[in-house]
């Protein structure tokens, strides 16, 4: 088979695939997987944010306990 011919057929197939995908996106919109991934990512960042907030709370509680212990030691 001629290399130029096979490359032309491949280019035609690529164009057809892109065209059909564009038509599908116009009629159906983006695929459900994209929406599910976006929701999963949002939940992950929400959990991570909540975890980091608790870490800061624990950090400042420990810092307050140390400061209070130092104050009591200084008073003694």
N, C-alpha and C positions, 0 to 999 in steps of 0.2 A: 504494500500500500504506500502511496506517495505521502511523504511527511507533511507537505503543504496541505494536502487534502485532509489528513487526520487533524491537523491543527485548526483548519477551517471548521470541520465538524465539531471539534471540541469548543470552539468559540461560539458556534451556533447553539450548542447545548447550554453553555453558560448563560448566553443571552436569554434563552427560553426559560431557564430556571429563575433567573433574576426577574423576568417579566411576570412569571406565574406567582412568584413570591410577592411582588409589588401588588398584583391584583388581589391576592389573598389578604394582604395587610389592609388594603382599602375596604374590602368587604367584611373581614372578620376582626380587624384590629390586631394588636400584638397577641402573642400566644399566652395561654394561661400560665405556663412555666415562668415567664418573666414576672407576672403579677405575684405568683407564689414566692419567687425568690426575693422580690422586693419586700414582701410582707415578712418573710423570714429574717431578712437583713434588718428591718426596722425593729422587730422583736429582740434580735440579738443586741443591737445597740442600746435598746431600752434596758435590757437586763444588765448589760455592762455598765451603763450609766448609774443604775441603781446600786450595783455592787461597789462602784468607785465612791459613791456618796457615803455608803456605810463605812467604807475604809477610812474616809476623812472623819466621820463621826467618831470612830474608834480611836483614831490618831489624836484628835483633840481631847477626847475623854482621858486618854492616857497622859497627855500633856498636862491637863488640868490636875490629875491625880499627883503627878510628879511635882507640880508647882505647889500644891497643897502640902505635900509631904515635906518639901523644902521649907515652907513657911512654918510648919509645926516644929521642925528641927531647929530652926533659927530662934523660935520663941523659947525653946527649952533651955 
